[in-house]
Amino acid sequence: MTDLTRRLSESEGAPKCDQDAIRDDGYERTLVVGASGLVGARLLTLLGGKGVGTYFERRRPALWQLDLTDDGNVRRALDAYRPSTVILSAALANVDECEALPWRSRAVNVKGVQRVAAWCRARDCALAFLSTDYVFNGEEGLYGEQDLPSPINVYGRHKAEAEQIVLDTVVRALVVRTCMVYGPRDGEPNPLLVLVRALRDGKVVRAAQDQYGCPTSVEDLARGVLELVNRRASGIYHLAGPKLASRYDYARMVAKTLELDSSVVVPVLGHELQRSAIRPKYCGLDIEKARRELDFDPVPPTVGLRELLEDPRFRPHSSAADDPDAPAP
């Protein structure tokens, strides 16, 4: 039994964990909060033996549970692992759900972040917080790190508030904004897989032609975040794809790259989708700071999407999309 496993088992009410997930690597230990998600899962894989990850609702092998809305649970989990760095990628990221249930969004996206930030400050632990281009109003993109947040929906407001909490609270604070992240993911719904399934089934896909962002490969994002962590960077950085595209252009790009029928993608205006939350129209992130300081060189979406063909779930005419073990929509 490792020292960490012993501390977990002796801590009353500590989160459940798989012993295989525990790696006691001395001082350089990183905790990925939200490792069951698209970005968190890739971060944890790249960290290898220097990382431990958490999940909230969807249990995953080699992860242990953390509830950002439970103050005692957060403290016990962090005390048990004693990380030198926390990467906080967990969030309630369904924009319409945040709009409909703002109290729930605040509990996770603001109060939960505040709990982690307070622990990091007290333990002199570095905190890297993943945020979004939705902190901007979408009137003047591409946005640089120096641009002031101006959110227009609940999700964006809460992420902007959480950013400020992190920067004001933690001595070694890093905020990484990104947008339109795509890539393979197991174990929970994946927006890209949902889109691919609809295209493969020949269903009409209505996509906004007046909402823009920068499609970002999860591989580029995860490697960029870890490079910043390794360099002990602080402040705000933008890590995103190099090309601006509308949601409509992106959906057609996915279809053509994966050799699916792009004619089922229908352009509409954002308001025609009748969603609860307003979306910024012209967002996207300026990544010149990351290019200059990190040699960050993200792949364009046409290249990143082609790489997905190595995953059987994304291959043309593959039956893997209907596999019961694949992520559900």
TORNU-933015 format. One record per residue (C-alpha): residue in one letter; x, y, z. Coordinates in steps of 0.5 Angstrom, whole numbers, padded with zeros to 4 digits, always signed. Layout:
BEGIN
AXYZ
...
This chain:
BEGIN
M+0000+0000+0000
T+0003+0007-0002
D+0003+0013+0003
L-0002+0016-0001
T-0007+0010-0001
R-0006+0009+0006
R-0008+0017+0007
L-0014+0016+0003
S-0016+0010+0007
E-0015+0013+0013
S-0019+0019+0011
E-0026+0019+0013
G-0031+0020+0008
A-0025+0021+0003
P-0027+0020-0005
K-0027+0013-0007
C-0021+0011-0012
D-0018+0005-0015
Q-0011+0003-0013
D-0008+0003-0020
A-0009+0010-0020
I-0005+0012-0015
R+0002+0014-0016
D+0006+0017-0011
D+0012+0021-0015
G+0014+0025-0010
Y+0014+0033-0011
E+0012+0033-0018
R+0005+0031-0018
T-0001+0033-0022
L-0008+0032-0020
V-0013+0033-0026
V-0020+0035-0024
G-0025+0033-0029
A-0020+0027-0032
S-0027+0024-0035
G-0028+0029-0040
L-0025+0030-0047
V-0019+0035-0045
G-0018+0032-0038
A-0017+0025-0041
R-0012+0027-0046
L-0008+0031-0040
L-0008+0025-0036
T-0005+0020-0041
L+0000+0025-0043
L+0002+0026-0036
G+0003+0018-0035
G+0006+0017-0028
K+0006+0024-0026
G-0002+0025-0026
V-0008+0022-0022
G-0015+0024-0025
T-0022+0025-0022
Y-0029+0024-0025
F-0036+0027-0022
E-0042+0023-0024
R-0039+0018-0030
R-0034+0013-0026
R-0028+0011-0030
P-0023+0006-0029
A-0017+0009-0025
L-0020+0015-0023
W-0023+0017-0017
Q-0029+0021-0015
L-0029+0029-0013
D-0035+0033-0013
L-0034+0041-0013
T-0040+0043-0010
D-0038+0039-0004
D-0033+0043+0001
G-0031+0037+0005
N-0030+0032-0001
V-0026+0037-0004
R-0021+0039+0002
R-0021+0031+0003
A-0019+0029-0004
L-0014+0035-0005
D-0011+0033+0002
A-0010+0026+0001
Y-0007+0027-0006
R-0003+0033-0004
P-0001+0035-0011
S+0004+0040-0013
T+0000+0042-0019
V-0008+0042-0020
I-0010+0042-0027
L-0018+0044-0027
S-0021+0042-0033
A-0028+0040-0030
A-0034+0045-0031
L-0041+0045-0032
A-0040+0046-0040
N-0047+0045-0043
V-0049+0052-0044
D-0056+0052-0045
E-0057+0048-0038
C-0053+0053-0035
E-0058+0059-0037
A-0064+0055-0035
L-0060+0053-0028
P-0056+0058-0026
W-0055+0056-0019
R-0053+0050-0021
S-0048+0053-0026
R-0045+0058-0020
A-0045+0052-0016
V-0040+0048-0020
N-0037+0053-0025
V-0036+0059-0019
K-0036+0056-0012
G-0033+0049-0014
V-0027+0053-0017
Q-0027+0058-0011
R-0026+0052-0007
V-0020+0049-0011
A-0017+0056-0011
A-0017+0057-0004
W-0014+0050-0002
C-0008+0051-0007
R-0007+0058-0004
A-0006+0055+0003
R-0002+0050+0000
D+0002+0054-0004
C+0000+0049-0010
A+0000+0052-0017
L-0007+0052-0021
A-0008+0052-0028
F-0015+0053-0030
L-0019+0052-0037
S-0023+0057-0039
T-0027+0059-0046
D-0028+0064-0051
Y-0035+0065-0049
V-0032+0070-0043
F-0033+0075-0049
N-0039+0078-0053
G-0037+0076-0060
E-0037+0083-0063
E-0030+0084-0064
G-0026+0077-0065
L-0021+0074-0065
Y-0019+0076-0058
G-0013+0077-0055
E-0011+0076-0047
Q-0011+0083-0046
D-0018+0084-0048
L-0023+0085-0042
P-0028+0079-0041
S-0035+0081-0044
P-0040+0075-0043
I-0047+0075-0046
N-0049+0068-0043
V-0049+0065-0036
Y-0044+0060-0038
G-0039+0066-0040
R-0041+0070-0034
H-0039+0065-0029
K-0033+0062-0033
A-0030+0070-0033
E-0032+0070-0025
A-0028+0064-0024
E-0022+0066-0028
Q-0022+0073-0024
I-0022+0068-0017
V-0016+0064-0019
L-0012+0070-0021
D-0014+0074-0015
T-0013+0068-0010
V-0007+0063-0013
V+0000+0066-0013
R+0002+0061-0018
A-0005+0062-0022
L-0005+0060-0030
V-0012+0061-0034
V-0012+0058-0041
R-0018+0060-0045
T-0019+0055-0051
C-0025+0054-0056
M-0029+0049-0060
V-0025+0043-0058
Y-0025+0036-0062
G-0022+0029-0061
P-0024+0022-0059
R-0026+0021-0052
D-0029+0015-0049
G-0034+0014-0043
E-0039+0020-0044
P-0042+0024-0050
N-0038+0027-0055
P-0040+0033-0059
L-0036+0031-0065
L-0038+0023-0065
V-0046+0026-0064
L-0045+0030-0070
V-0041+0024-0074
R-0047+0019-0072
A-0052+0024-0075
L-0048+0025-0081
R-0047+0018-0082
D-0055+0017-0081
G-0056+0022-0086
K-0060+0026-0082
V-0061+0034-0083
V-0056+0038-0079
R-0057+0045-0078
A-0051+0049-0076
A-0050+0056-0075
Q-0047+0060-0080
D-0046+0066-0076
Q-0043+0064-0070
Y-0035+0063-0071
G-0030+0060-0067
C-0023+0056-0068
P-0023+0049-0068
T-0018+0046-0063
S-0015+0039-0063
V-0015+0036-0056
E-0008+0034-0057
D-0005+0041-0059
L-0009+0044-0053
A-0007+0038-0048
R+0000+0039-0050
G+0000+0046-0050
V-0003+0046-0043
L+0003+0041-0040
E+0008+0046-0043
L+0005+0052-0040
V+0005+0048-0033
N+0012+0045-0034
R+0015+0052-0035
R+0011+0054-0029
A+0008+0060-0033
S+0002+0064-0030
G-0003+0069-0032
I-0007+0068-0038
Y-0006+0064-0045
H-0010+0063-0051
L-0009+0056-0054
A-0014+0054-0060
G-0014+0052-0067
P-0010+0057-0072
K-0017+0058-0077
L-0023+0061-0076
A-0029+0057-0078
S-0037+0058-0077
R-0041+0052-0074
Y-0043+0051-0081
D-0037+0051-0084
Y-0034+0046-0079
A-0040+0041-0080
R-0039+0041-0087
M-0031+0040-0086
V-0032+0034-0081
A-0037+0031-0086
K-0032+0032-0092
T-0026+0030-0088
L-0029+0023-0086
E-0032+0022-0093
L-0039+0023-0091
D-0045+0027-0094
S-0044+0034-0093
S-0051+0036-0097
V-0055+0034-0090
V-0051+0040-0087
V-0056+0046-0087
P-0054+0053-0086
V-0058+0057-0081
L-0058+0063-0077
G-0056+0062-0069
H-0063+0065-0067
E-0066+0060-0071
L-0064+0054-0067
Q-0068+0057-0061
R-0063+0055-0056
S-0064+0058-0048
A-0057+0061-0048
I-0055+0067-0053
R-0048+0065-0057
P-0043+0070-0058
K-0043+0071-0066
Y-0035+0072-0068
C-0031+0069-0062
G-0024+0065-0063
L-0018+0067-0060
D-0011+0070-0062
I-0006+0065-0060
E+0000+0070-0062
K+0003+0070-0055
A+0003+0062-0055
R+0006+0062-0062
R+0012+0067-0059
E+0013+0064-0052
L+0012+0057-0053
D+0013+0055-0061
F+0005+0053-0060
D+0004+0051-0067
P-0003+0048-0068
V-0006+0044-0073
P-0011+0046-0078
P-0018+0043-0077
T-0017+0039-0084
V-0011+0036-0081
G-0013+0034-0074
L-0020+0031-0077
R-0016+0027-0082
E-0012+0024-0076
L-0019+0022-0073
L-0019+0017-0078
E-0014+0012-0074
D-0020+0012-0069
P-0025+0006-0072
R-0031+0010-0069
F-0029+0016-0074
R-0028+0012-0081
P-0033+0012-0086
H-0038+0007-0086
S-0036+0004-0080
S-0041+0000-0075
A-0037+0003-0069
A-0041+0009-0069
D-0047+0004-0067
D-0042+0000-0062
P-0046+0000-0055
D-0039+0001-0052
A-0038+0008-0056
P-0040+0014-0052
A-0048+0015-0053
P-0051+0022-0055
